[in-house]
Amino acid sequence: MRKRAWLTLGAVVLGGGGAVTYAVASPSGHDDGARPKRPVKVYDLALQGTGGDRRDLTRTGTKQFSLLGVTWAGAAKRLHGTAQVRTRSVETGDWSAWHDLDLNADPLEKPGPRVRGASEPVWVGPSDGVQVQVVRKNGTTTPLPRGIEVNLVDPGVVTDAETEPDGTGTGTGTGTEPAGFALDGTDPSPSTPTDPSTDPSTDPGTTTSPSPTDDQSTSPSPSESSPEETPGSSAGTSASPSATPSPTATVPTAPPSTAPRPEIVSRAGWGADESISPEAPEYNADVKALFVHHTDGTNDYTCDQSPAIVRSIYAYHVQVSGWKDLGYNFLVDKCGTLFEGRKGGVDLPVLGAHTYGWNREATAVAVIGDYTQTSATDAALTSIARLAAWKLGQYGADPAGTTQLVAGATQKNLGGTDFTAGTSYTFQRISGHRDGYNTLCPGGLLYDQLPRIRSLASGPVQGLKVTSVGSATLSGTTYYTKGAVKVGWTTTTPGALISRIELLVDGKVTATAPGTATSVPATLALGTHSVAVRAVHISGKTTVTAALKVVAETTAPTFSTTPKLALRTGTVSTTAVPVTLSWKAADNAALSSVRLLTPTAATFGPTVTSSSRTAKPGAASVWSMRAYDYAGNYATSSPSYTPLILQETSATKTGTWTARSSTSYLGGKSYSSATKNATLSWTFTGRSASWVVSRASTSGQAYVYVDGVKTSTVDLKSTTTLYRQAIWTKTWSTSAKHTIKIVVAATSGRPTITTDGLVYLK
């Protein structure tokens, strides 16, 4: 049984046979009224087999665990082959498919005797069974290393948030800040000095790890954590002690940043047991770059599981691999929650163990999950960008720029670039793990997203455009308002990366909104204004939209000609008389529309001045119209008109007229005459009149006299028979007394005319 001096040891008999060592990472306890806490535990199961070609662990029932990896004796030894695992779900009882473990973890330069060779850990979720097979690579003569184990990590239930009675866990699952996490950025538990021999990075062992070989590029899944390195040492290469900056145990002063610090869940917040990593942190001189990693494993975790995943990786790095602390400086889940990784202070240049050869001038963040076939979420990208802007901003570095890093080891990256220890090389300020080491990490799809992260972190705000001006109406290129507006906008840059939004009126800031806002209200003084939106990135860089012309005015439109009715030609009935409604409206700025409110509703454009309508005869009707301008000001005019029908029986007659009866006539009757110079006369007081007749192919002509003056000759002939036709109309500017006289012309061959009455407007 392998012993670890800093762990509490015990034995558990598991299904499938064999004794398993476990390490308790924190004391058990519980709060009154809450679920009992369960400490973090590590279980080790030895793989069976005596030859150099294969090691196995048959399906074995175990205590509950959620993360696993494979390790072997001798950190300097490479496992040339494949390691596959499958697990049994606690929830369903089903066995998973086989999963390939990544065996190309970054090596230590001077591993101590307790540091083991290790695969990358994989989060599998709550499980209670495991099966493992490790096979030597075909064509390889190097036998499998000794002491191959599968190491199971149970993250337990540690934080107060995880012990809530409702069992909802620690996270909100929505993206930015899981409930119950501590958000201070300091190391919650001070380090306790111990024997330096327990720190693998300072262990004076004489075996050095081999340089990464070219076959790393064929790794089936990305490599991740890179243990810290010692100055000037590399596999097979000697470099001067000053080749790379040396870390120091002296705690530096945190420099201010050009960007605000994002929310970061502290180590206490995710439940770090500080007793298992008592060594004090070391510090770099500064931070020149940020390396982006992924942790491998499933992307199907829920975000309230993220603290447990971080605890599991921590336990694996320290209690399984033998490192002094968690390797990454920061971690982020798919919901965008950032976690403090290696202790020492999130605002300080803590020496991490993440990117072989480049740890002494950089920091690192690992995205929880596997991004070889899945892109990282927008929430994760946003949080990485915020972290990069803040962290690099502490040292005046543009996240979209480049920098020179001094190689701490001689090696080759995934792209085939050779690095020599002690030599400077150009890197993007935000780089992928594969840029410095021969690994697929952080996964091809996340690597392709690094340009977007650089753009988001560096600024300025992208895609800023005004999308609306509420309480204002656009006409052409000008908005009109009474004064109060609500300007809306969109950006392609997430609001979390925007410091503030400013509304500019005539070049001056008149309103300010937070970066997550999408609109802001303002009141404009009367007059013409230039309105724009300015977005301030967290870096301080600004973006301004094109200016909009906005006119604020409160003057109502006017009716230069009030609405008027006039009779028109068409078919007349006892319920509808054809009329023409006319008006003229104007505005000091811009007329928008004119609306008819009664007796029916209609809307007309600003240039329309008339409309053909019908009016009900015999009753007064209010013709109410309202003129609007684009600012929303309006004026109303509501004149009243009464169309009246004068039957033919009410006329004064001369000559011979014959009465005819038919339901097709107004009132059921009409008068006909073929007598030359026979007349009908109506006298009324009004402003418009129309003569109503019946028409046919045999109808003749008549003369129309107005107030004793002949004004028209009207021919009633029609190819089809028509009844109740307003054939002639006359309108005056004002209402007055008038006499209309109809005289039969006695047209040759068709002398007869049929009259059906007279309509006038009162």
N, C-alpha and C positions, 0 to 999 in steps of 0.2 A: 504494500500500500504506500503510495507516494505521500510524503508529509510536507506540509508547508508551515514554516515556523510561526508565521503571523496569523494562522487560521485556527479556528476551533474545529477539531476533527471528530468524526463519528463514522458509524457504518450503518448502512441501510441495506437490507436484503430485498432485491428487486425480482420481479417475475423474469424468468429466463435464466436465473442462476447468477451467482457471483456477488461479491461484496462491493459496495460502491462507497468511495470516500465522499464526504460532502463538507462544504465550508459554509459556516454561518457568518454572514457579512454584517448583521446588525442584530441587536438583542430583540427578542420577541416582547410584545406588550400590546395592550389595547386600552382604548378610552371607554369610559362608562357610556353606555347607550350606543356604542358604535361597534362595527365589526372588528374582531381582534386583528391586530397587525400580524403579518407573517414576514419573517426576516428573509433577506436574500440568501439563497443557498446555491452552491455549486456541487454537482455530482460528476464523478469521473468513472467511466467504464472502460476497461481495457479491451482492446480488440484481440481476437484469437488468431493464431496461425504462426507457424514456425519458419516458413520459407521466406525468401526475399521478394516474392511476387505478389502476395495477397494477404490482407488482414480483414477479418469479418467480425461483426456482431450480429447474431441472429435477432429476429424480432424479440424485443425484450420489454416487458412492462416496467415502468419506472414511477418514481414520485413525479409530481407535476413539475414541468419546466416549460420555458417559452423561447429560449435561445440556445443554440448549440454551435460547436465547432469541433474540429479535429486537431489534436496536438501530438507532438512526438518529442522524444529526448534529443537535446542538442539543438540550440537555436541556430547554429552555424550550418546544420544539415538541411539540404533541400529535399523535399518529397517529390520525386520525379514520377508522377502518375496522376491518378484521379481518385477523388474521395467523394462518395455519394452517400446521401442520407435520406431516409424517409421516416416520417413520424406519425403517431396516432393522435387524432384530435380528442381532447377532453370532451368537447361539446357534442361531437357526432359519433365518436368511436371509430371513424373511418381512418384508414391509412392513406397518407398522401402519396403523390407520385415521387419518383426519385429526384433529388435535387443535387446538382453538382456544387461542391464547395470550391471556393477560390483559394488555391494554394500559393498564390504569388504575393503574399503579404510583403511589404517593404522590410528589408533585413535591418538588424542592429549592426553597428560597426564593431562594438565591443560587448558582446552579450556576456552576462554573468552566468554562473553555473546553474542557477535556478530558472533562467529564461529558456522557454521551450519554443521549438518550432511550432508554428500555428497557422491554421487556415484562417480566413476571414470568418467571423461569426455570422450566423444567419438567424433572424427572428422567424420562428415558425408558429407563434401563438401558443396558447395553453395546450400542452400535450402530455401524454402519460405513457408513451411507448416510443421506441426508437429502433431502427435497423441501420447498419452501416456496412459499407464495403469500400476498401481501399485497394487499388490495383496499380502495380508498377506499370509505367509507360512502356508501350511496345518499342523494342529496339534499344531500350536503356539497359546498360549493364549495372548501373548503381542499384544496389538492393534497397528495399524500403528501410527507413530508419527504425531504430528500436523504440519500444515503449509507446506505440501508437494508442491513443485513447480518444474516445468521444467525450466531450465535456459539456454537461447540461447545466444551464443556468435558470434557476427559478427566481424571477425578479421580486417575488413576494408582494406583500401589501405593506407599504412603508410610510407614506406621507399621510398627514391628517386628512387631506382631501380624499384620499383613497379609502378611508375608513368611515365615510359618511354612512349613516344608517340606511339610506335608500340605495346604497351601493352604486351610485351613479358614476363613481370614479372621479378622476381629477380634471378631466378636460371637458371643454364645451363641444369639441368636435367641429367648431365652426371656423377656426382659423387664426386668431390673433393672440389670445391670452387665455389658456385654460384656467378655469375657476380654481381658486385655492392655491395657486402656485405663488411662491415667494418671488418677488421681482426685484430684490435688491441686487446690485451687481458685484457685491463683495463676496469673498470667500467666507461662508458662514462659520466654518470651524478652523481655527488657526492650526497650522501644521505642528506636529510634535517631532522634534529631532530624534532620529534613531541612528543606529549603526549604519554608516553609508554602504556597507557591504550588501544591505538588503535592497539597494537601488540598482536595478540592472543596468541603468545607463552609466553608473560610475563603477561598476564591478570591474576589478583589475584582471579579469580572465584573459588568457592569452590567445584564445581561438577567435579569429576574425571571420565574419561571414563572407562568403564568396560574392563576387560581383553578380548582379542579375544577368542571366543568360538570355540569348535571343529567343529561346523557346517560350519565354514569358509572353510574347506577343500572341501566342496561340491559346492563352488562357481562356477557358469557357466563360468566365465571369470576371468582373473587374476586381482589381486589388484595391485595398483600402489603407488601413492604418500603417503609418511609418514611424517606428520608434525613434526616439531622440538619438542624435549622433554625437560622437566626441570629436573635438577639433582635429583637423588635419589627418584623419584616418579614413582609409577607403580600402576596399578589397584589392589587394595587390598593388596599391598605389600609396606612395608617401608624399605628404604635402607639408609645407611649413606650418608651424602652429598659428601663424597669423593669416593663413590662407582664407579662413572664414572668421567672422566675428565670434568671439567667445561669449557664452552666456555668463551671467553673474547671479549670485544669490541675493545681491543687494536689491531691495525693493525700490524701484524708481518712482518718480512722481508722474502721475497720469497727465499727459498733455491735453489741453482743450482741443476740441474738434471743430471743423468747419461745418459739420452736420450734426443734427441731434441724435442722441443715442436711442436705439430701438428698445422696446421692452424685451427683457431677457430673463427667463426662468433661472433662478439661482440653483446652485447645487443642493442647497437645503430644500428648495422648492420641488426638485425631482427626487429627493430622498437619497442623496449620496451618503454613504457611511464613510466618514473621513478617517475612521480608525484603520482601514485597510490600506490607506496610502498616506502614511505619516510623513513622508519626506517633503521638505520644503520645496516650493516651486523655484525654477530658475527663470531668469529674464533675459531677453534679447535687448539690443540697443534700441531698436525701433521696429516698425513693421513696414516693409516695402511692398509686400504683395499678399494677396489672399488666395489660397488654393481651395478649389471646390472639389469635394469628394461625394461619394454616396456610400451607404453602409451595406448595400446588397440586401438580399432577402426579399420578403414579400412587400407589396404595396397595399395589401388588403387590410392592414392594421387600421384600427380606429384611433382617432387622435387623442382620446382619453387613455390610450395605451402607451402613448409616447414616453411619459416619464419612466414607465417600466422598461421600455426598450432601451432608454439611455442608461438606466441602472444596470441592465443586463450587459450592455457593451462595456460599461465601466468594470463590472465584476469579471468579465471575460478578459479584458486587457490586463487587469491587476492580478486576479486570483488564478487565472488559467495560464495566460502568456507570461506572467511574471514582470510586467512593466510597473513603473512607479506610480502611474496614474492613467486616467483615460487619455487616449492619444490626441483626439481632436480638441481644438480650442473651443469650438462651438458646434452645435448640431441644430438642425431645423427639421420639423416634420412637414407633412404635405398640407397641413392647415396653416402653415406659416409661423408656428410657435418656435421661437429661438430658445435654446437651452445653453447654459454655461457648461462647457466641457472641462478641460483641465483647469485645476484650481490655480489661484494666484491673483485673481482680479480681472474681470472682463475688460476693464479700461486700461490694463497694463499689457506690455509686450511679452506675454508668457511664452516660454519655450515649450512648444508642443512636440508631439511625436506622430507626424502625419505624412510628410512627403520626404522620402529618403533623399538626403543630400541638400535639402533646401529649408530645413526647419529653423535655421538661426536668423533668418531675415524675413520670415513670413508667419502668417497665422493661417488657420484653416477652418472651414465649416463643412460638415458632412450632412447631406440630405438623407433622411431616413427613408430607405427603400432602394429599389433597383431600377435604374433608368437606362438600361440597354435597349429596351423595347417600348418604354413608356416615357413621355416627356414629364418633366417636373411641373407641378401645379403653378398657376400664377401667384398663389399665396406664398409658396416657397420661394419663387424667384424674387418677389417683392421683398421678402424678409432678408434674403441674401444681399440684395441691392442696398437695403437700409443699413445692414451690418457693414458692408464694404464702404459705403459712403462715410459712415461714422468712424470706423476703425482706421481706414486710410486717411480720412480727414484729420485724424489726430497728428499726422505727420506731413500734412500739406500735400498729399498725393492725390492726383486725379485718377479715379477708378477706371477711366477709359484710356489711360496712358500706359506707358511702358516703363520698365525699370531695369537696372542691372543687378543681378544676384550672383554671388560668389558660390560656386559649386563646392559642396562639402564632401563629395564623393565622386569617384570616376565611374561612370555608368552610361547607359544609353536609354533614351525615352522611347515611348511607343512609336513615335514617328521616325525613329532611326537616328536622331541627333545624338552625337557623342558629346559627353561632358567630361572635362578633366578637373579633378579636385584643385581648388585654388584659383581657377580661372573664372572670369566674369562672363555672364551670358545675359542676353536680353529676354525678358519675360513680360507678358501682359501683367498689369497690376492685379487683374483678376484672371487667374489661370486655372486650368484643370489639372488634376493629379497626373494625368497622362503626359502633360507637358514637361514634367520633371522626372518621371519614372516610367518604366516599361510596364504599363498596366492599361486595361480598358477603362478604368475608373476616370471620370464619374459616370460612365455609360455614354454611349454615342449620342443619344437624344438630349441628355442634359448638357453634354459638351457643346452641342449645336446651339444651345440656349445661352451660352456664356456671352455672346455679343449683346444680346438683349439685356442681360444682367448688367453689363458694363454701361450700356446706354441709360438704363434705369438709375444706376448708382451715380453716374457722373452728371446727368442732366444735360441740357435743360428739359423742362416738361415738353413732352411730344404730343402731337395731335390736338393741340388746344384750339377749339373753335366755339364761337357763340352759336347756340342752337335755338334760342328763343329769347324774345323780349316780351315778357308778359305784360298785360295791360297796355299794350301798344300794337298798332296795326301797320303792316308794311305796305307801302305803295311805291312801286318802282324800287328805288334804292334808299328810301327814306322811311323811318318809323315815326308814327305820330302818337302822342300820348297826352293825357291831361296833366301829367307830371309824375305820378307814381308808376314805377316800372319794376319788373322782376327779371333780371338778366340771367339766363341759363347757359351752361356750357358743358362740353365734354372734353376729355383728354384720353389719350391711350396710355399715359403714365398713371399708375395707380395712385389714388389719393394719399396713401400712406407715405409716398415719396415727395409729396408736395407740402411745402411749409405753410403756404397761405395763398389765397386768391384775392386779388385786388381789382375793384371796379374803378376804372379811370374815366372821369368825365372832364372833357376839355384838358386832358393831360394830368389832372390831379386825382389823387386817391380819395374817393368819396365813400367807399364801403369796403370792408374786409371780411373774408370768410375763411374758415379752415380749409385745408387742402382736400378733405374728403367731401366738402360741400359741392353741390352741382348748380346752385343758383344763389342770388343775393338780391334783396330788395333795395331800392333807392328812390328818392324823390328829386326830380329835376326842376330847376327854376324855369320859368317861362322863357321860351326862346329856342334857338337852334344850337344843338350840342354835338360834340364828337364823343362817342362812347366806345370804350375798349375794355377788354379783360386781360389782366396780367397775372401769370402764374409764376410763383417763386418756388423753385426746386429746393429741396433740403440742403443742397450744396450752395444755395444763394443765387444760382443762375436764373435768369428770368426769360420768359416767353410772353410776347404780347400779340393779341389778335389784331387783325385789321380793324380800323376805326369804323364805327357805324354812325350814320347821320340820324339823329333823333330830334324831332321837333316837339316841344312841349307847348301846348296852347289850349285855352279854355273858351275861346270865342265860338258861339254857336253859329250854325249856318243860317241863312235867311231865304225866304221865298220872295224873290223879286216879282213873280207872278203867282198869286194864290191859286190853288187848285180850282179849275173851272170845268163845268160840264157843257157840252154842246151836242145837240141831236145829230145823228148821222144816218146814212142810208142803211137799209137792212130789213130784216123781218121783224114785225112788231107783234106782240101778244099782250094779253091783259095782265101778264106777270113780268114781262121784260121788254124794255124799250132800248134799242141800240143808241149808245151815246159815246162820245169821245171825251176822255178826261185829260186835261192838259195842265201843265205847271212849269215853273222855272225856279230852280234853287241854286244858291251859290254859297261859297265859304271863303273865309279870308286865307285859309291854308290849302286844304284839299278836300273837296266834297267826296264822300265815300259812296253813299247810296241814298235813294228816296224810297220810302216804304208807304204803301197804302194800308191803312189800319182798318178802316170801315168804309163801306158796308161789307167788303170782302178784303182779304189780305193778299198783298203782292209786293215784290221788291224789284226796284229798277236801278240800273246803273247810273253813274253820275252824269252821263251825257244824254240820257233818255228824258224827253219832255212831254210825251203823250202816250196814251194807251186806250185801245178800243175796249169798252166795257158794256154792260147792260144795266139799266136801272129799273126798279119796280115802279110802275105808274100808280098814281093816286095817293101816294104817301110821301112825306118828306124824308129824305135820306141824308145823313151826315157823311160827307166825303172827307175823312180825316187822313192827312198825309204828314209824314215826319221825315225831315231831311237830316242825315247824319254826316259828320266829317270823320276822317280816319282816326282822330283822337278820341272819338266817342261822344263829342258834343252833338246836340241835336236841337231842332226847332220843329214845332208842330203847327199845322194850319188845318182848320176843320170847318169849311163852309157847308151849307145845307142846300139841297135842291129837291124840287118836286116835279116830276114829269106827270102831265095830265093829258088824257085822251078826250078829244071833242068828237062825239059821234056825228055822222052826216046829218042826223035828224036835228041837230042843234044849229045847223047852218041856215042862213037866209037864202032862199031859192028864187031863181027866175027861170022861165022856160019849163020844158017838160022833163021830169025825172021819174024813174020807175024804181020802186023798192024791190030788192031781191033778198031772199032768205037762204042762209046756209051756215052751218057750223064753222065753215072756213072763214067767215067774215068776223071782224071785230064786233062783238055784241050780237052776232048772228044775223045782221042785216047789212045791206049796202044800197047805194043809189047808182043807177045807170042812166045815161042820156046820150042820144044821138042827135039831139037838136042843136043846130048851130047857134052859138052865142048864149046857150043856157048857162046859168051861173050858180055857184054855191059860194057863200061868204061866211067866214068865221072872224070874230073879233075877240081878242084876248090881251092880257098883260103878261109879258114874259120876255126872255132874252134869246130864245131859240125855238124854231118851229120846223115840223116835217109833215109833208102831205102823204097820207097812206092810201094806197090804191090796190086794186086787183089787176093782173096783167094776163094777156093771152095773145095769140097770133093775130086775132082780129081787132085788138084794141087800137084806138086812135090816139090823136094828139089833143093837148089842152094848153091853154095859156095861163100863166100864173102872174097875178098882180099883187104887189105888196104896197099897202097904203096908197092904192090908186095908181100905182106905176107898174107897167108891165115889165117883169124882170126875166121871165123864162118861157120857152116853149118846151113842153115835156111830152115825149112820145112814150105811150104805155105799151107799145107792141113788144111781145116776148115770144120766143120760139116754144117756150113751155109755159103752162098755166101756173101763175104764182099768186098767192093771196097775201094780204096784209103787208105790202111792201112800202116802206118809207122810200119814195122815189125821188123826192126833192126836199132839201133842207135849207134853212136860212138861220144865221146866228148874228146877234147884235152884241156890241160891247157892254151894253147895260140893259137892264130890264125896262120895258116901256109898253105902251098900248099900241097894238098893231092889228091890221085887217088883212087877211089873206083871201083873195078871190080867185076861184077856178072858173075858166071860161072854156066851153066845148068848142073845139076848132072844127068839128064835123069833117074829119079827114076823108077824102074821096075813097070809096071802097071799104073803109073801116071807120065809120064815124063815131062809134060808141066808146065811151069811157065809163069806168066803174070806180067810184070813190068810196073809201072805207073810213074816212075820218081825218082829223088833224090832231097831231101831238105837239104840245108846247111845254117848255120848261118854265116853271113859276119861280 
